[in-house]
Amino acid sequence: MQLYLVQHGAATNEAEDPQRRLTAEGAKTVERMAGCLSQLNLGVDRIEHSDKERARQTAEIMAAHLGLAQGTRQVAGMAPNDDVAPMRERMQNESSSLMLVGHLPYLSRLLSLLLGVPQDRMLVAFQMGGVVHLEREEKGEWRLRWILVPDLLSPRTTQKSAACD
C-alpha cells in the first residue's frame, strides 16, 4: 500500500478569511507540486482530505493533475489536533493507494505513529504543499520512501511544464 501525506498549501489568516482558503501563492505552490507528481505516475487511487477549506482546495488541485476519476473525498477525524490512532488503524487495513491532505500537527503525529515512534517526536519538517511518501510492506510495517518539498522544485515547474528538475 502506498500512502502520500500532503500538507495543504499556504492559506490566508483567519482575520482576512474565516474559511482560510489558499492564498494565490499557496495555490501556485500546490499547482507546481501537483504538476511534478503527475509526471511520477504515482498510481493514487483516492485522495481524502479534512473538512477545512484549504485542505479541500489542495486535494482538488492534486486530483485534477493526477487525473483521478473518483476526485476527492472529505473524511472526518483529520483536523489539526484530532487523534491519529483511528487513521493508523484504518491504514493498516487499507489496500488502495491513498493520498491524505491535511494539517499539522496531525500529519506529523500520524507519520510518527506509522513509523513506530512516539507521536510527539517530529520526524519530518513538513512544508506547506509538500508530500511524504510511505509504503506499507507485506508484514504491515511502514517505510519512508521519499519526501518532496516545494523548495526542491524548479521555479520553471509549472502547470503546463511539469518536469521535476
N, C-alpha and C positions, 0 to 999 in steps of 0.2 A: 504494500500500500504506500502510495506517495502522498505526502502532506506538505502543503505550502502555506506557511503562516505569513500574512501580509499585514503590516501596519498601514492604516489608512493614510491618505495624503494630508498635507498641511491644511488646517481648517481655520476659519475665522474665529475670533474670540466671541464669547457669549454676549458681551455688551453690544457688539456690532450686529450679531445674528444669533438669536436664541437657538436656532436649529443647528448652528455650527457647520454650515456647508463648507465644501472645499474652497480654498482660495483659488484664484486664477493660476498662481504658481503651483499650488498643490495639485490641481487638476493636470497641469502641464507635466509635472514630475511623474504622476501616475501614468499618463499617456506614454511618456518615454519608456517607463519600466514595462508597461504592457506591450508596447511595440517590440521591445527587446525579447520579452518572454515568448512572444508569438513565433519568433524565429527558432526557439529551442524545442518546439514540438513537445510540450510537457505532457500532453495526454490527460489534462484535467477533466474529470467527469462532471463535477459540480463546484459551484462557488457559493459559500454560505457567509453571511455577514450578520453583524449585530443590528439592533434596532436604531442605531444612531445614523443620521443622515450622511455624515462624512464616510462612514463605512459602506453604506448602500451605494453612494456615488463611486467610490473606489472600486467596489465589486462590479458595478455595471461597466465601468471603463475596461476592467480586466476581461470581463465576459465578452465584450464587443471585439476586442483584439484577439482573444483566444478562440473565437468562433464557436462558443458554446450554445448549442441549440436549446438547452434547458435554462439558460440565463442564470439568474441568481435567486437565492432564497434566504429570507430573513429567518434567523433562529434565535430562540430565547436563551438566556444564560451566558451571553458573551459581552456583557457590559464591562467597563474597565475594572471594576472591583468584584465581579462575580467569582464564585467558587469554580475552580478549573477541574475538580475531581470528576464531575459528571461528563465533561467533554473528554477527559482522558479515558474514562471507561468506554465511552462511545467509540473513540478512535481505536481502541484495542479490538473492536469487533467490526470495524468498517472495512469494506472490501473495495470501494471505489477510490479513485484518486481524487483528492479533495483540496480545495483552497479555502482557507478561513481568513476573512478580512475582519480585523478587529482593532483593539486598542491596547495600550499599556496601562497598567501592569499585567493585564490578563494574558496577553500573548507570551510575555516573558515568563510568567509563572507556569503556563501550560508547557512551554518548551522545557523548562527545568524539570517538571514532573515527568514528562515523557522520557527524558534522558536519565531519570533516576537520581536526581539531586534535589536537595531541599528547594521548595518553591521560592523562597526569599533570596536564593542565590542567582544573581543575574549573569547568565552565561553569554548572552549576546547583547551588544549595544544596537538595538533595533533603530532604524531610521524611518521616518515617515515615507511611505511609498516603497519601502524595502521588502525583500522576500527572503524567508528562511525555508530551505527545503529539507524535509526529513523523510526517512524511509523506514517502514516497519518491516523487519525481516520475518522469516517464517516462524521463528521461535517466539515472536511477539516483542522482541527488543527493538528499540528505536535507535537510528543512527542519523547523525547530522551529515547531510550530503554536501550542501553548499549554501552560501549566503550571497545575495546580490543586493547592494545598496545603491541608491541613486547617484552617490558621489563617484561610483565606478563607471557609470555610463558615459559614453562620449557625448559631448554637447551637441554633436551632429545627429545623435539618435533622435529621430522624430517619429511621428505617427506614420509618415509615408516612407521613411527610410529607417527601418527598424533593425539596424545592424548593431550588435553588441561588440563594439570595438573600443 
